[in-house]
Amino acid sequence: MLFIFPEENTWGFWMKNTLIPLDIIWVDENM
């Protein structure tokens, strides 16, 4: 999944009912 946000901010994700651990990678405009 790719989530694109309109601005830099503090965002949270809730992995409800996820049976396996997932990783989140944050990419900013400088990468």
Residue frames as a rotation matrix with the C-alpha (Angstrom) as fourth column:
MET 1
0.580 0.815 0.000 0.00
0.815 -0.580 0.000 0.00
0.000 0.000 -1.000 0.00
LEU 2
-0.631 -0.715 0.301 1.13
0.712 -0.688 -0.143 3.52
0.310 0.124 0.943 -0.66
PHE 3
0.481 0.734 -0.480 -0.24
0.854 -0.516 0.067 6.41
-0.199 -0.442 -0.875 1.38
ILE 4
-0.507 -0.585 0.634 0.43
0.706 -0.703 -0.084 9.90
0.495 0.405 0.769 0.03
PHE 5
0.217 0.538 -0.815 -0.25
0.901 -0.432 -0.045 12.79
-0.377 -0.724 -0.578 2.38
PRO 6
0.709 0.168 0.685 -0.63
0.549 -0.742 -0.385 16.44
0.443 0.649 -0.618 1.34
GLU 7
0.460 -0.554 0.694 1.83
-0.584 -0.777 -0.234 17.70
0.669 -0.298 -0.681 3.97
GLU 8
-0.492 -0.660 -0.568 4.35
0.161 0.572 -0.804 16.55
0.856 -0.487 -0.175 6.54
ASN 9
0.174 0.582 0.794 2.69
-0.843 -0.328 0.425 15.81
0.508 -0.744 0.434 9.86
THR 10
-0.808 -0.302 0.505 2.43
-0.540 0.722 -0.432 13.16
-0.234 -0.622 -0.747 12.56
TRP 11
0.042 0.810 -0.585 0.33
-0.863 0.324 0.387 10.31
0.503 0.489 0.713 11.19
GLY 12
-0.478 -0.156 0.864 -0.79
-0.698 0.665 -0.266 7.15
-0.533 -0.731 -0.427 12.96
PHE 13
-0.251 0.382 -0.889 -1.77
-0.679 0.585 0.443 3.72
0.690 0.715 0.113 11.68
TRP 14
-0.145 0.305 0.941 -3.79
-0.824 0.489 -0.285 1.08
-0.547 -0.817 0.180 13.47
MET 15
-0.633 -0.173 -0.755 -3.36
-0.637 0.670 0.381 -2.47
0.440 0.722 -0.534 12.18
LYS 16
-0.110 0.711 0.695 -6.63
-0.889 0.241 -0.388 -3.84
-0.444 -0.661 0.606 13.57
ASN 17
0.691 0.467 0.552 -7.06
-0.329 0.883 -0.336 -7.63
-0.644 0.051 0.763 13.26
THR 18
0.448 -0.638 -0.626 -3.72
-0.765 0.089 -0.638 -8.04
0.463 0.765 -0.448 11.47
LEU 19
0.996 0.038 0.084 -2.46
-0.074 0.870 0.487 -11.56
-0.055 -0.492 0.869 12.15
ILE 20
0.341 -0.937 0.075 1.14
0.931 0.326 -0.163 -10.89
0.128 0.126 0.984 11.11
PRO 21
0.198 -0.328 -0.924 3.45
0.408 -0.829 0.382 -7.98
-0.891 -0.453 -0.030 11.93
LEU 22
0.666 0.027 0.745 3.75
0.721 -0.279 -0.634 -5.36
0.191 0.960 -0.205 9.20
ASP 23
-0.337 -0.824 -0.455 6.52
0.806 -0.502 0.312 -2.83
-0.486 -0.261 0.834 8.64
ILE 24
0.857 0.512 0.058 6.00
0.481 -0.754 -0.447 0.82
-0.185 0.411 -0.892 7.78
ILE 25
-0.303 -0.943 0.137 8.64
0.925 -0.256 0.281 2.79
-0.230 0.211 0.950 5.89
TRP 26
0.647 0.465 -0.604 8.45
0.365 -0.884 -0.290 6.57
-0.670 -0.033 -0.742 5.91
VAL 27
-0.258 -0.668 0.698 9.74
0.965 -0.136 0.226 8.30
-0.056 0.732 0.679 2.79
ASP 28
0.331 0.355 -0.874 10.03
0.363 -0.903 -0.229 12.07
-0.871 -0.241 -0.428 2.66
GLU 29
0.984 0.160 -0.084 10.70
-0.001 -0.463 -0.887 14.51
-0.181 0.872 -0.455 -0.16
ASN 30
0.370 -0.922 -0.116 14.49
-0.898 -0.387 0.210 14.26
-0.239 0.027 -0.971 0.40
MET 31
-0.009 -0.378 0.926 14.75
-0.179 0.911 0.371 10.54
-0.984 -0.163 -0.076 -0.39
